[in-house]
Amino acid sequence: MGLYGAVEAGGTKFVCAVASGPEEILSQVSLPTETPAKTLGAVMAYFRDLQQKTGKRLDALGIGTFGPIDLDKKSSMYGYITATPKPGWVNTEFATIFEKRFKVPVGFDTDVNGAAYGEYLWGAGRGLDVVLYLTVGTGIGGGLYVNGKPLHGLMHPEMGHVLMQQDKSVDAFEGTCPFHKGCMEGLASGKAVDLRWKCHASELADDHAAWDMEAGYLAQGLMNYILTVSPQKIIIGGGLMHKKQLYPLIRAKVKTLLNGYVQARAILDDIDNYIVSPGLGTNSGIIGAIGLAMAAAERKT
């Protein structure tokens, strides 16, 4: 049985784990996201120390990270975080330094593609061909798995940056995205909620007007995804979705926006089982990273 290292790299914390499989996590730690040198150094030290303590060598590593990232293996920037809005992390080498340091294959993808992979293999998307995972937290991102493979193409999906229809008479908020302002991340991320209402999202009552507005923006995004990539299941996770009242609000608004155009039973009659919370709970990302490591080890053999 193999031994796999996994990293879920987020804007506020890095979750690192060592596992022999998705249900056998042997060690796990959470580290704050600081400067690249400090954070990546701490991650390397974690894996190095664990190998020394156990006397066992990792067979592969899986990394799911915030982005954008370069996934083109022919590119000189492969394995890098590129034009990220995360201060201090622009053009940071990531996957390749772990390959050099530990001399093992590294599975590398976005954090949301990693979470989508976990849900596709072992969570709410298990047994389906087309699974979309959306995370709504400090930022917003989406990952799509089609027939067992992540959608990459030109780079990787940046679903959080689709533009929103914004009624400025109701919501005059400028938007937080430094690139697009009025995109979904700019208007509906946790950061946007905090700044718009001048308090942390967790402080807002469940019946606050913020949540109806939030659901409206998210529903716009989901309508676009349904019409373009036709997912069989939409899984929404992330810190903001701890406000469980968002799920029924989003489902209702998606049906209203589609207005009967998509004649699919999953939407018309069973939308509660179509737009869902993660089957792996808060572990989608780290379990997905374990899956990325396992896949990297298989490719090597």
One Martini backbone bead per residue (centre of mass of N, CA, C, O) as a GRO file, in nm:
protein
  301
    1MET     BB    1   0.097   0.036   0.022
    2GLY     BB    2   0.076   0.359  -0.011
    3LEU     BB    3   0.229   0.694   0.029
    4TYR     BB    4   0.060   1.011   0.076
    5GLY     BB    5   0.075   1.340  -0.015
    6ALA     BB    6  -0.109   1.643   0.094
    7VAL     BB    7  -0.235   1.962  -0.056
    8GLU     BB    8  -0.431   2.241   0.067
    9ALA     BB    9  -0.420   2.554  -0.093
   10GLY     BB   10  -0.492   2.849   0.069
   11GLY     BB   11  -0.535   3.185   0.150
   12THR     BB   12  -0.525   3.107   0.484
   13LYS     BB   13  -0.458   2.788   0.438
   14PHE     BB   14  -0.271   2.485   0.494
   15VAL     BB   15  -0.342   2.152   0.414
   16CYS     BB   16  -0.185   1.862   0.553
   17ALA     BB   17  -0.113   1.517   0.441
   18VAL     BB   18  -0.106   1.165   0.532
   19ALA     BB   19  -0.173   0.872   0.322
   20SER     BB   20  -0.321   0.548   0.206
   21GLY     BB   21  -0.602   0.696   0.170
   22PRO     BB   22  -0.916   0.840   0.194
   23GLU     BB   23  -0.964   0.657   0.482
   24GLU     BB   24  -0.627   0.696   0.560
   25ILE     BB   25  -0.540   0.925   0.773
   26LEU     BB   26  -0.235   0.971   0.955
   27SER     BB   27  -0.190   1.289   0.893
   28GLN     BB   28  -0.261   1.635   1.014
   29VAL     BB   29  -0.230   1.985   0.906
   30SER     BB   30  -0.236   2.341   0.988
   31LEU     BB   31  -0.134   2.629   0.794
   32PRO     BB   32  -0.047   2.937   0.748
   33THR     BB   33  -0.079   3.193   0.514
   34GLU     BB   34   0.200   3.345   0.394
   35THR     BB   35   0.473   3.338   0.273
   36PRO     BB   36   0.616   3.138   0.053
   37ALA     BB   37   0.871   3.065   0.213
   38LYS     BB   38   0.731   2.996   0.483
   39THR     BB   39   0.509   2.800   0.390
   40LEU     BB   40   0.670   2.598   0.210
   41GLY     BB   41   0.873   2.532   0.430
   42ALA     BB   42   0.665   2.406   0.628
   43VAL     BB   43   0.567   2.182   0.440
   44MET     BB   44   0.837   2.042   0.398
   45ALA     BB   45   0.891   1.986   0.699
   46TYR     BB   46   0.655   1.800   0.746
   47PHE     BB   47   0.738   1.574   0.546
   48ARG     BB   48   1.024   1.529   0.644
   49ASP     BB   49   0.961   1.459   0.943
   50LEU     BB   50   0.768   1.221   0.889
   51GLN     BB   51   0.970   1.043   0.742
   52GLN     BB   52   1.173   1.025   0.977
   53LYS     BB   53   0.979   0.901   1.193
   54THR     BB   54   0.876   0.647   1.006
   55GLY     BB   55   1.077   0.553   0.763
   56LYS     BB   56   0.899   0.668   0.525
   57ARG     BB   57   0.824   0.704   0.185
   58LEU     BB   58   0.699   0.883  -0.047
   59ASP     BB   59   0.521   0.822  -0.356
   60ALA     BB   60   0.342   1.093  -0.347
   61LEU     BB   61   0.195   1.406  -0.459
   62GLY     BB   62  -0.078   1.635  -0.374
   63ILE     BB   63  -0.196   1.946  -0.536
   64GLY     BB   64  -0.421   2.200  -0.419
   65THR     BB   65  -0.465   2.536  -0.553
   66PHE     BB   66  -0.458   2.837  -0.571
   67GLY     BB   67  -0.499   3.100  -0.814
   68PRO     BB   68  -0.356   3.092  -1.078
   69ILE     BB   69  -0.224   2.825  -1.293
   70ASP     BB   70   0.029   2.620  -1.442
   71LEU     BB   71  -0.050   2.318  -1.658
   72ASP     BB   72   0.181   2.337  -1.870
   73LYS     BB   73   0.445   2.120  -1.931
   74LYS     BB   74   0.578   2.316  -2.165
   75SER     BB   75   0.614   2.526  -1.959
   76SER     BB   76   0.823   2.736  -1.768
   77MET     BB   77   0.558   2.768  -1.551
   78TYR     BB   78   0.523   2.506  -1.446
   79GLY     BB   79   0.389   2.492  -1.116
   80TYR     BB   80   0.268   2.776  -1.096
   81ILE     BB   81   0.177   3.062  -0.957
   82THR     BB   82   0.044   3.345  -1.092
   83ALA     BB   83  -0.216   3.586  -1.130
   84THR     BB   84  -0.268   3.649  -0.830
   85PRO     BB   85  -0.440   3.829  -0.571
   86LYS     BB   86  -0.231   3.722  -0.382
   87PRO     BB   87  -0.019   3.860  -0.187
   88GLY     BB   88   0.315   3.754  -0.287
   89TRP     BB   89   0.223   3.504  -0.516
   90VAL     BB   90   0.335   3.590  -0.770
   91ASN     BB   91   0.515   3.371  -0.936
   92THR     BB   92   0.508   3.082  -0.780
   93GLU     BB   93   0.681   2.820  -0.701
   94PHE     BB   94   0.574   2.469  -0.652
   95ALA     BB   95   0.560   2.173  -0.765
   96THR     BB   96   0.864   2.158  -0.864
   97ILE     BB   97   1.000   2.180  -0.580
   98PHE     BB   98   0.880   1.907  -0.480
   99GLU     BB   99   1.002   1.726  -0.690
  100LYS     BB  100   1.300   1.795  -0.622
  101ARG     BB  101   1.298   1.736  -0.312
  102PHE     BB  102   1.137   1.430  -0.320
  103LYS     BB  103   1.138   1.259  -0.582
  104VAL     BB  104   0.828   1.276  -0.683
  105PRO     BB  105   0.529   1.258  -0.790
  106VAL     BB  106   0.306   1.535  -0.898
  107GLY     BB  107  -0.008   1.642  -0.830
  108PHE     BB  108  -0.158   1.922  -1.018
  109ASP     BB  109  -0.398   2.171  -0.905
  110THR     BB  110  -0.665   2.305  -0.824
  111ASP     BB  111  -0.856   2.322  -0.549
  112VAL     BB  112  -1.130   2.269  -0.699
  113ASN     BB  113  -1.038   2.026  -0.866
  114GLY     BB  114  -0.967   1.859  -0.622
  115ALA     BB  115  -1.248   1.859  -0.493
  116ALA     BB  116  -1.392   1.744  -0.740
  117TYR     BB  117  -1.239   1.475  -0.734
  118GLY     BB  118  -1.334   1.376  -0.461
  119GLU     BB  119  -1.640   1.386  -0.535
  120TYR     BB  120  -1.624   1.202  -0.784
  121LEU     BB  121  -1.505   0.946  -0.633
  122TRP     BB  122  -1.639   0.983  -0.299
  123GLY     BB  123  -1.898   1.160  -0.332
  124ALA     BB  124  -2.167   1.332  -0.473
  125GLY     BB  125  -2.034   1.237  -0.777
  126ARG     BB  126  -2.066   0.949  -0.774
  127GLY     BB  127  -2.117   0.789  -1.093
  128LEU     BB  128  -2.060   1.037  -1.269
  129ASP     BB  129  -1.962   1.231  -1.555
  130VAL     BB  130  -2.069   1.535  -1.461
  131VAL     BB  131  -1.888   1.750  -1.234
  132LEU     BB  132  -1.959   2.026  -1.017
  133TYR     BB  133  -1.745   2.253  -0.831
  134LEU     BB  134  -1.815   2.496  -0.573
  135THR     BB  135  -1.650   2.770  -0.413
  136VAL     BB  136  -1.752   2.971  -0.115
  137GLY     BB  137  -1.546   3.228  -0.003
  138THR     BB  138  -1.314   3.446  -0.016
  139GLY     BB  139  -1.356   3.308  -0.279
  140ILE     BB  140  -1.422   3.192  -0.624
  141GLY     BB  141  -1.460   2.851  -0.748
  142GLY     BB  142  -1.419   2.603  -1.021
  143GLY     BB  143  -1.487   2.251  -1.096
  144LEU     BB  144  -1.443   2.001  -1.368
  145TYR     BB  145  -1.572   1.673  -1.436
  146VAL     BB  146  -1.500   1.454  -1.725
  147ASN     BB  147  -1.472   1.135  -1.744
  148GLY     BB  148  -1.228   1.159  -1.511
  149LYS     BB  149  -1.161   1.461  -1.607
  150PRO     BB  150  -1.027   1.760  -1.610
  151LEU     BB  151  -1.085   2.084  -1.696
  152HIS     BB  152  -0.868   2.277  -1.899
  153GLY     BB  153  -0.708   2.359  -2.161
  154LEU     BB  154  -0.583   2.660  -2.174
  155MET     BB  155  -0.618   2.598  -1.855
  156HIS     BB  156  -0.856   2.684  -1.628
  157PRO     BB  157  -1.119   2.732  -1.463
  158GLU     BB  158  -1.287   3.068  -1.387
  159MET     BB  159  -1.589   3.081  -1.245
  160GLY     BB  160  -1.571   3.342  -1.052
  161HIS     BB  161  -1.544   3.548  -1.332
  162VAL     BB  162  -1.820   3.585  -1.397
  163LEU     BB  163  -2.055   3.794  -1.499
  164MET     BB  164  -2.286   4.023  -1.359
  165GLN     BB  165  -2.602   4.121  -1.286
  166GLN     BB  166  -2.638   4.462  -1.169
  167ASP     BB  167  -2.837   4.641  -0.941
  168LYS     BB  168  -2.757   4.958  -0.841
  169SER     BB  169  -3.025   5.027  -0.677
  170VAL     BB  170  -2.959   4.779  -0.472
  171ASP     BB  171  -2.637   4.740  -0.562
  172ALA     BB  172  -2.348   4.956  -0.520
  173PHE     BB  173  -2.127   4.769  -0.514
  174GLU     BB  174  -1.815   4.747  -0.670
  175GLY     BB  175  -1.615   4.532  -0.591
  176THR     BB  176  -1.317   4.318  -0.528
  177CYS     BB  177  -1.206   4.271  -0.800
  178PRO     BB  178  -0.911   4.378  -0.960
  179PHE     BB  179  -1.013   4.293  -1.262
  180HIS     BB  180  -1.373   4.300  -1.263
  181LYS     BB  181  -1.551   4.354  -1.002
  182GLY     BB  182  -1.854   4.232  -1.140
  183CYS     BB  183  -1.808   3.958  -1.046
  184MET     BB  184  -1.873   3.699  -0.852
  185GLU     BB  185  -1.635   3.741  -0.660
  186GLY     BB  186  -1.677   4.055  -0.630
  187LEU     BB  187  -1.998   4.009  -0.513
  188ALA     BB  188  -1.999   3.690  -0.351
  189SER     BB  189  -1.788   3.679  -0.164
  190GLY     BB  190  -1.683   3.695   0.150
  191LYS     BB  191  -1.542   3.966   0.111
  192ALA     BB  192  -1.789   4.112  -0.007
  193VAL     BB  193  -1.977   4.077   0.231
  194ASP     BB  194  -1.806   4.219   0.445
  195LEU     BB  195  -1.783   4.500   0.294
  196ARG     BB  196  -2.078   4.566   0.235
  197TRP     BB  197  -2.176   4.512   0.561
  198LYS     BB  198  -1.944   4.573   0.775
  199CYS     BB  199  -1.902   4.254   0.833
  200HIS     BB  200  -1.908   3.948   0.922
  201ALA     BB  201  -2.091   3.697   0.795
  202SER     BB  202  -2.141   3.550   1.078
  203GLU     BB  203  -2.309   3.814   1.192
  204LEU     BB  204  -2.538   3.745   1.012
  205ALA     BB  205  -2.843   3.687   0.982
  206ASP     BB  206  -3.037   3.450   0.827
  207ASP     BB  207  -3.256   3.701   0.738
  208HIS     BB  208  -3.075   3.862   0.583
  209ALA     BB  209  -3.043   4.033   0.282
  210ALA     BB  210  -2.770   3.910   0.195
  211TRP     BB  211  -2.872   3.615   0.111
  212ASP     BB  212  -3.050   3.685  -0.129
  213MET     BB  213  -2.828   3.822  -0.289
  214GLU     BB  214  -2.629   3.590  -0.295
  215ALA     BB  215  -2.816   3.384  -0.437
  216GLY     BB  216  -2.851   3.549  -0.696
  217TYR     BB  217  -2.558   3.539  -0.794
  218LEU     BB  218  -2.515   3.232  -0.786
  219ALA     BB  219  -2.749   3.162  -0.980
  220GLN     BB  220  -2.630   3.294  -1.226
  221GLY     BB  221  -2.387   3.111  -1.246
  222LEU     BB  222  -2.538   2.837  -1.262
  223MET     BB  223  -2.686   2.894  -1.519
  224ASN     BB  224  -2.435   2.913  -1.697
  225TYR     BB  225  -2.332   2.623  -1.641
  226ILE     BB  226  -2.577   2.463  -1.733
  227LEU     BB  227  -2.569   2.584  -2.035
  228THR     BB  228  -2.254   2.494  -2.098
  229VAL     BB  229  -2.183   2.199  -1.922
  230SER     BB  230  -2.406   2.010  -1.810
  231PRO     BB  231  -2.442   1.910  -1.523
  232GLN     BB  232  -2.538   1.640  -1.303
  233LYS     BB  233  -2.382   1.802  -1.068
  234ILE     BB  234  -2.400   2.041  -0.794
  235ILE     BB  235  -2.133   2.149  -0.582
  236ILE     BB  236  -2.138   2.336  -0.268
  237GLY     BB  237  -1.880   2.507  -0.107
  238GLY     BB  238  -1.758   2.659   0.168
  239GLY     BB  239  -1.782   2.891   0.417
  240LEU     BB  240  -2.054   3.035   0.327
  241MET     BB  241  -2.219   2.748   0.322
  242HIS     BB  242  -2.286   2.738   0.631
  243LYS     BB  243  -2.531   2.888   0.523
  244LYS     BB  244  -2.795   2.683   0.468
  245GLN     BB  245  -3.013   2.886   0.344
  246LEU     BB  246  -2.885   2.904   0.056
  247TYR     BB  247  -2.979   2.653  -0.095
  248PRO     BB  248  -3.288   2.712  -0.137
  249LEU     BB  249  -3.245   2.987  -0.267
  250ILE     BB  250  -3.081   2.895  -0.513
  251ARG     BB  251  -3.275   2.689  -0.632
  252ALA     BB  252  -3.510   2.885  -0.682
  253LYS     BB  253  -3.349   3.087  -0.866
  254VAL     BB  254  -3.269   2.892  -1.087
  255LYS     BB  255  -3.556   2.821  -1.180
  256THR     BB  256  -3.637   3.109  -1.249
  257LEU     BB  257  -3.413   3.171  -1.460
  258LEU     BB  258  -3.472   2.928  -1.655
  259ASN     BB  259  -3.786   2.904  -1.713
  260GLY     BB  260  -3.800   2.596  -1.842
  261TYR     BB  261  -3.568   2.545  -2.056
  262VAL     BB  262  -3.474   2.302  -1.879
  263GLN     BB  263  -3.590   1.964  -1.941
  264ALA     BB  264  -3.507   1.848  -1.638
  265ARG     BB  265  -3.575   1.656  -1.370
  266ALA     BB  266  -3.350   1.753  -1.175
  267ILE     BB  267  -3.479   2.048  -1.184
  268LEU     BB  268  -3.794   2.027  -1.179
  269ASP     BB  269  -3.815   1.770  -0.938
  270ASP     BB  270  -3.481   1.745  -0.802
  271ILE     BB  271  -3.300   1.995  -0.694
  272ASP     BB  272  -3.206   1.897  -0.408
  273ASN     BB  273  -3.020   1.667  -0.578
  274TYR     BB  274  -2.847   1.880  -0.762
  275ILE     BB  275  -2.806   2.100  -0.538
  276VAL     BB  276  -2.525   2.053  -0.323
  277SER     BB  277  -2.349   1.936  -0.080
  278PRO     BB  278  -2.079   1.794   0.032
  279GLY     BB  279  -2.007   1.458   0.088
  280LEU     BB  280  -1.714   1.539   0.241
  281GLY     BB  281  -1.746   1.810   0.330
  282THR     BB  282  -1.446   1.965   0.444
  283ASN     BB  283  -1.264   1.722   0.279
  284SER     BB  284  -1.247   1.751  -0.031
  285GLY     BB  285  -0.962   1.874  -0.076
  286ILE     BB  286  -0.775   1.664   0.070
  287ILE     BB  287  -0.890   1.413  -0.072
  288GLY     BB  288  -0.828   1.512  -0.356
  289ALA     BB  289  -0.518   1.526  -0.312
  290ILE     BB  290  -0.488   1.226  -0.270
  291GLY     BB  291  -0.591   1.154  -0.552
  292LEU     BB  292  -0.364   1.302  -0.706
  293ALA     BB  293  -0.138   1.123  -0.592
  294MET     BB  294  -0.242   0.849  -0.688
  295ALA     BB  295  -0.241   0.924  -0.991
  296ALA     BB  296   0.063   0.989  -1.011
  297ALA     BB  297   0.159   0.704  -0.932
  298GLU     BB  298   0.020   0.556  -1.168
  299ARG     BB  299   0.166   0.702  -1.401
  300LYS     BB  300   0.452   0.598  -1.330
  301THR     BB  301   0.357   0.284  -1.370
   0.00000   0.00000   0.00000
